[in-house]
Amino acid sequence: MRYPVAAAAVLITAGVVAAPAQAAPAEGDYWRVEVVRTADHPRPVGSGYTLTERSASVDWQTPEGKAWSAYRELGARPKTAKDEAAWKADGSPTSWTYRTEGMKISLSTEPGKGWVVPVKGRPAGKFRMGEKWVTYAQLQALPAEPEALRARVVADLRAWIDEAAEEAKLTDPKAKKEDWLVNLDRYVAEAMTRLLYENPVPFKVRSAAYRALQTTKGVSDLGQVEDPLGRSGQKVALPVLNQKSSVLKEQFIVDTKTMTLLAHYTDLQDRGKQLAGKSGVETYKVGWTDDKPAVPAAGPAAGPAAG
């Protein structure tokens, strides 16, 4: 679920007094975020066909700040009917191995064993939000009104930009705050999106984040759609991010009943060419659960695409 994005998302801090949400009791033992990522493998295999890879990652957090993380490869399969035909002509292999830049790359149509581990190295009782560590109580006290929440996010982003610009001058004397400020609306949209899944904030805070997201400059409302799992939600597009030769376009589908993220589409291009492996789609399952941390399910067999 740590998807490669070209911009920093960010920073909600403590000390909020404007229209705080009412502290809500946890609705389960863990705040759980499951992400299934689907993306094309970055280079052709076999006789020259393209594979689509799937993987699942899950994070759990308790109100006390304990956390676990899990991951599992779900298998690869030919991307299109044309790729499937080439795969069959190649003998329908179930695994592929090659070397690139000194690394051995192995792919399989079968799910991997996966793993689940406790997260170490985080302060006791704290949750990571941008560059800050906050408590569960502070998460509950975030603003529940869109403009108050936006003001808090913008203030934190400007503080981050001031610091980032000063650090950048150590290696690039020409660096200036305007290099970051030009993308301020983009950063605000990213921060609001992360509030829809990343940490156990109250429903009213997520609702405020969604409304603030909708009215952020450059954000487009694409209407009601279905995500890859057939779930209905509202689709929004973030402001396009341009950095040198690269262009990042992102779209999100939000469940407006629960105010949680359903799907995330990423299109990263360099010099007009989509970067396979860094572009793709993620589906999300977000919310409270009593189920203990475990390796993600293998899911249905990752056989060849139907077309």
Solvent accessible surface area in square Angstrom, and as a share of the most:
residue,aa,sasa,rsa
1,M,34,0.15
2,R,174,0.64
3,Y,23,0.09
4,P,59,0.37
5,V,60,0.35
6,A,45,0.35
7,A,12,0.09
8,A,39,0.30
9,A,19,0.15
10,V,8,0.05
11,L,7,0.03
12,I,3,0.01
13,T,22,0.13
14,A,38,0.30
15,G,64,0.62
16,V,22,0.13
17,V,133,0.76
18,A,50,0.39
19,A,38,0.29
20,P,62,0.39
21,A,8,0.06
22,Q,139,0.62
23,A,81,0.63
24,A,42,0.33
25,P,113,0.71
26,A,40,0.31
27,E,142,0.64
28,G,14,0.14
29,D,79,0.41
30,Y,21,0.08
31,W,5,0.02
32,R,59,0.21
33,V,4,0.02
34,E,28,0.12
35,V,1,0.01
36,V,27,0.15
37,R,60,0.22
38,T,35,0.20
39,A,8,0.06
40,D,31,0.16
41,H,12,0.05
42,P,84,0.53
43,R,107,0.39
44,P,78,0.49
45,V,11,0.06
46,G,56,0.54
47,S,82,0.53
48,G,49,0.48
49,Y,2,0.01
50,T,37,0.21
51,L,0,0.00
52,T,16,0.09
53,E,47,0.21
54,R,49,0.18
55,S,18,0.11
56,A,4,0.03
57,S,17,0.11
58,V,1,0.00
59,D,29,0.15
60,W,5,0.02
61,Q,19,0.08
62,T,11,0.07
63,P,30,0.19
64,E,116,0.52
65,G,4,0.04
66,K,130,0.55
67,A,8,0.06
68,W,60,0.21
69,S,29,0.19
70,A,1,0.01
71,Y,67,0.26
72,R,49,0.18
73,E,78,0.35
74,L,5,0.03
75,G,7,0.07
76,A,2,0.01
77,R,87,0.32
78,P,1,0.00
79,K,93,0.39
80,T,53,0.31
81,A,57,0.44
82,K,171,0.73
83,D,20,0.10
84,E,28,0.13
85,A,62,0.48
86,A,32,0.25
87,W,23,0.08
88,K,113,0.48
89,A,94,0.73
90,D,61,0.31
91,G,60,0.58
92,S,44,0.29
93,P,37,0.23
94,T,82,0.48
95,S,69,0.45
96,W,20,0.07
97,T,83,0.48
98,Y,38,0.15
99,R,163,0.60
100,T,43,0.25
101,E,163,0.73
102,G,71,0.68
103,M,108,0.48
104,K,124,0.53
105,I,41,0.21
106,S,76,0.49
107,L,17,0.09
108,S,42,0.27
109,T,13,0.08
110,E,111,0.50
111,P,38,0.24
112,G,29,0.28
113,K,186,0.79
114,G,29,0.28
115,W,119,0.42
116,V,50,0.29
117,V,71,0.41
118,P,73,0.46
119,V,61,0.35
120,K,171,0.73
121,G,85,0.82
122,R,49,0.18
123,P,55,0.35
124,A,101,0.78
125,G,30,0.29
126,K,61,0.26
127,F,0,0.00
128,R,107,0.39
129,M,7,0.03
130,G,18,0.17
131,E,103,0.46
132,K,89,0.38
133,W,86,0.30
134,V,6,0.03
135,T,41,0.24
136,Y,39,0.15
137,A,71,0.55
138,Q,62,0.28
139,L,1,0.00
140,Q,6,0.03
141,A,34,0.26
142,L,3,0.02
143,P,2,0.01
144,A,17,0.13
145,E,92,0.41
146,P,27,0.17
147,E,108,0.48
148,A,21,0.16
149,L,0,0.00
150,R,42,0.15
151,A,64,0.49
152,R,71,0.26
153,V,0,0.00
154,V,35,0.20
155,A,52,0.40
156,D,8,0.04
157,L,0,0.00
158,R,113,0.41
159,A,62,0.48
160,W,38,0.14
161,I,1,0.00
162,D,64,0.33
163,E,107,0.48
164,A,17,0.13
165,A,1,0.01
166,E,103,0.46
167,E,101,0.45
168,A,26,0.20
169,K,85,0.36
170,L,151,0.75
171,T,126,0.73
172,D,68,0.35
173,P,116,0.73
174,K,176,0.75
175,A,9,0.07
176,K,105,0.45
177,K,88,0.37
178,E,97,0.43
179,D,68,0.35
180,W,49,0.17
181,L,52,0.26
182,V,119,0.69
183,N,21,0.11
184,L,24,0.12
185,D,53,0.27
186,R,3,0.01
187,Y,6,0.02
188,V,4,0.02
189,A,0,0.00
190,E,11,0.05
191,A,1,0.01
192,M,0,0.00
193,T,3,0.02
194,R,70,0.25
195,L,5,0.03
196,L,0,0.00
197,Y,19,0.07
198,E,28,0.12
199,N,4,0.02
200,P,3,0.02
201,V,4,0.02
202,P,12,0.07
203,F,99,0.41
204,K,117,0.50
205,V,0,0.00
206,R,25,0.09
207,S,16,0.11
208,A,0,0.00
209,A,0,0.00
210,Y,10,0.04
211,R,107,0.39
212,A,0,0.00
213,L,0,0.00
214,Q,69,0.31
215,T,97,0.56
216,T,6,0.03
217,K,158,0.67
218,G,48,0.46
219,V,21,0.12
220,S,52,0.34
221,D,81,0.42
222,L,79,0.39
223,G,25,0.24
224,Q,136,0.60
225,V,47,0.27
226,E,121,0.54
227,D,7,0.04
228,P,74,0.47
229,L,95,0.47
230,G,45,0.43
231,R,63,0.23
232,S,59,0.38
233,G,5,0.05
234,Q,43,0.19
235,K,37,0.15
236,V,0,0.00
237,A,18,0.14
238,L,6,0.03
239,P,20,0.13
240,V,71,0.41
241,L,2,0.01
242,N,97,0.50
243,Q,69,0.31
244,K,215,0.91
245,S,42,0.27
246,S,27,0.17
247,V,44,0.25
248,L,2,0.01
249,K,97,0.41
250,E,5,0.02
251,Q,58,0.26
252,F,12,0.05
253,I,1,0.00
254,V,0,0.00
255,D,29,0.15
256,T,59,0.34
257,K,178,0.76
258,T,63,0.37
259,M,20,0.09
260,T,11,0.06
261,L,1,0.01
262,L,11,0.05
263,A,0,0.00
264,H,9,0.04
265,Y,60,0.23
266,T,6,0.04
267,D,37,0.19
268,L,20,0.10
269,Q,48,0.21
270,D,37,0.19
271,R,191,0.70
272,G,67,0.64
273,K,149,0.63
274,Q,94,0.42
275,L,59,0.30
276,A,42,0.32
277,G,20,0.19
278,K,101,0.43
279,S,8,0.05
280,G,20,0.19
281,V,29,0.16
282,E,0,0.00
283,T,13,0.07
284,Y,4,0.02
285,K,103,0.44
286,V,29,0.17
287,G,20,0.19
288,W,58,0.20
289,T,26,0.15
290,D,94,0.49
291,D,101,0.53
292,K,155,0.66
293,P,30,0.19
294,A,55,0.43
295,V,53,0.31
296,P,8,0.05
297,A,83,0.64
298,A,32,0.25
299,G,46,0.44
300,P,104,0.65
301,A,93,0.72
302,A,7,0.05
303,G,29,0.28
304,P,52,0.33
305,A,10,0.08
306,A,114,0.88
307,G,73,0.70
